[in-house]
Amino acid sequence: MLKVVSNTTPLLSFIKLNRLDILQEIYQRIYIPEAVYKEIETGKGKYYKDISKENWIIIKKVKNKNLVEKYTEFIDIGEVEAIALSLEIKANLLLIDDRKGRTITEKENINITGTVGILIKAKKLGIIKEIKPYIYELIEKGNFYSETFIKLILKHSGE
């Protein structure tokens, strides 16, 4: 089984869509650091789910404080801890959307995908029929994707 760690944004995106089942079906189990759990708990508002009740989402304490300190000034604590946890548990994949965080994952040789990449995979696996409605629903609910990016993704996905 793949070891997958998630940062806040991809997890929150699937909460917004009310489709955590997509993540569960694709990855079976996801690890998140405590900081990501706290970010979701802090954001208890319009889009929220108590992920501590999901037995397939494992909340872990990050031990590598040096790595956390190394990157905290560049990206937020959730992303830093997600990157650190990925390295600690030797994750096969990190779910992350933030551009600055992705830059650091390249330096640390971590395989990544983001919310849109997960939607593309879900379509390829037959879990969803189209990604377009999900992308536009996420935009309505506060996610940002440029028009150019959307056109490229939809063309790539045959939509």
C-alpha positions as CSV (number, residue, x, y, z in Angstrom):
1,M,0.0,0.0,0.0
2,L,1.2,3.5,-0.8
3,K,2.2,5.8,2.0
4,V,0.4,9.1,1.3
5,V,0.7,12.3,3.3
6,S,-1.7,15.3,2.8
7,N,-1.3,19.0,3.4
8,T,-4.4,21.0,4.3
9,T,-5.6,22.4,0.9
10,P,-6.2,19.1,-1.0
11,L,-7.9,17.6,2.1
12,L,-10.0,20.7,2.5
13,S,-10.9,20.8,-1.2
14,F,-12.4,17.3,-1.0
15,I,-14.2,18.3,2.2
16,K,-15.7,21.3,0.2
17,L,-16.8,18.9,-2.5
18,N,-18.2,16.5,0.1
19,R,-16.2,13.8,-1.6
20,L,-13.6,12.6,0.9
21,D,-14.6,9.2,-0.5
22,I,-12.5,9.9,-3.6
23,L,-9.4,10.2,-1.5
24,Q,-10.2,7.1,0.4
25,E,-10.9,5.1,-2.7
26,I,-7.7,6.1,-4.4
27,Y,-5.3,6.0,-1.5
28,Q,-7.0,3.8,1.2
29,R,-5.1,5.6,4.0
30,I,-3.7,9.1,4.3
31,Y,-1.3,10.5,7.0
32,I,-1.5,14.1,8.1
33,P,0.6,15.9,10.6
34,E,-0.9,17.5,13.7
35,A,-0.5,21.0,12.2
36,V,-2.8,20.1,9.2
37,Y,-5.4,18.7,11.6
38,K,-5.2,21.9,13.6
39,E,-5.6,24.0,10.5
40,I,-8.8,22.1,9.5
41,E,-10.1,22.4,13.1
42,T,-9.3,26.2,13.2
43,G,-11.2,26.6,9.9
44,K,-14.4,25.1,11.3
45,G,-16.8,27.2,9.3
46,K,-18.6,26.8,6.0
47,Y,-16.6,23.7,5.0
48,Y,-15.7,21.4,7.8
49,K,-15.6,17.7,8.7
50,D,-14.2,16.2,11.8
51,I,-11.5,14.1,10.2
52,S,-10.4,12.7,13.5
53,K,-13.4,10.4,13.1
54,E,-12.2,9.0,9.8
55,N,-10.3,5.8,10.6
56,W,-8.4,5.9,7.3
57,I,-6.9,9.4,8.1
58,I,-4.0,9.0,10.5
59,I,-2.9,12.0,12.5
60,K,0.9,11.9,13.3
61,K,3.2,14.0,15.4
62,V,6.2,15.2,13.4
63,K,9.6,14.5,15.1
64,N,12.0,16.2,12.7
65,K,12.1,19.7,14.4
66,N,15.2,20.7,12.4
67,L,13.4,20.4,9.1
68,V,10.4,22.3,10.5
69,E,12.6,25.2,11.6
70,K,14.5,25.2,8.3
71,Y,11.3,25.9,6.2
72,T,8.9,27.7,8.7
73,E,9.9,31.2,7.5
74,F,9.1,30.3,3.8
75,I,5.8,28.4,4.1
76,D,3.1,27.8,6.7
77,I,3.4,25.2,9.5
78,G,0.9,22.8,7.9
79,E,3.0,22.6,4.7
80,V,6.3,22.4,6.6
81,E,5.0,19.5,8.8
82,A,3.5,17.7,5.8
83,I,6.8,17.8,4.1
84,A,8.7,16.7,7.2
85,L,6.2,13.9,7.8
86,S,6.6,12.7,4.2
87,L,10.3,12.4,4.8
88,E,10.0,10.8,8.2
89,I,7.6,8.0,7.1
90,K,9.3,7.7,3.6
91,A,6.0,8.5,1.9
92,N,5.5,7.6,-1.7
93,L,3.4,10.7,-2.3
94,L,2.5,14.1,-0.8
95,L,-0.8,15.8,-1.6
96,I,0.0,19.5,-1.8
97,D,-1.2,22.5,-3.9
98,D,0.9,25.5,-2.6
99,R,3.5,26.6,-5.2
100,K,6.1,27.6,-2.5
101,G,5.6,24.2,-0.8
102,R,6.0,22.4,-4.1
103,T,9.3,24.2,-4.7
104,I,10.6,22.8,-1.4
105,T,9.3,19.3,-2.2
106,E,11.5,19.4,-5.4
107,K,14.6,20.1,-3.2
108,E,13.7,17.3,-0.9
109,N,12.9,14.8,-3.7
110,I,9.3,14.2,-2.7
111,N,6.7,12.9,-5.2
112,I,3.7,15.2,-5.2
113,T,0.2,15.7,-6.7
114,G,-2.4,18.2,-6.0
115,T,-6.2,18.5,-5.9
116,V,-6.6,18.7,-9.7
117,G,-4.1,15.8,-10.2
118,I,-6.3,13.7,-7.8
119,L,-9.4,14.6,-9.8
120,I,-7.7,13.6,-13.0
121,K,-6.7,10.3,-11.4
122,A,-10.2,9.8,-10.1
123,K,-11.5,10.2,-13.7
124,K,-9.0,7.8,-15.1
125,L,-10.0,5.2,-12.5
126,G,-13.7,5.7,-13.3
127,I,-14.5,7.1,-9.8
128,I,-15.9,10.3,-11.4
129,K,-17.1,10.9,-15.0
130,E,-15.9,14.5,-15.4
131,I,-13.5,16.9,-13.6
132,K,-15.0,20.1,-14.9
133,P,-17.9,20.4,-12.5
134,Y,-15.6,19.7,-9.6
135,I,-13.1,22.4,-10.6
136,Y,-15.9,25.0,-11.0
137,E,-17.4,24.0,-7.7
138,L,-14.1,24.5,-6.0
139,I,-13.7,27.9,-7.6
140,E,-17.2,28.8,-6.3
141,K,-16.0,27.7,-2.9
142,G,-12.9,29.7,-2.8
143,N,-10.1,27.8,-4.6
144,F,-8.2,29.7,-7.3
145,Y,-7.2,28.3,-10.7
146,S,-6.3,30.5,-13.7
147,E,-8.3,30.3,-16.8
148,T,-5.2,29.1,-18.7
149,F,-4.7,26.3,-16.2
150,I,-8.3,25.2,-16.4
151,K,-8.3,25.1,-20.2
152,L,-5.0,23.1,-20.2
153,I,-6.4,20.6,-17.6
154,L,-9.7,20.2,-19.4
155,K,-8.0,19.7,-22.8
156,H,-5.6,17.1,-21.2
157,S,-8.6,15.3,-19.7
158,G,-10.6,15.3,-22.9
159,E,-13.3,17.6,-21.7
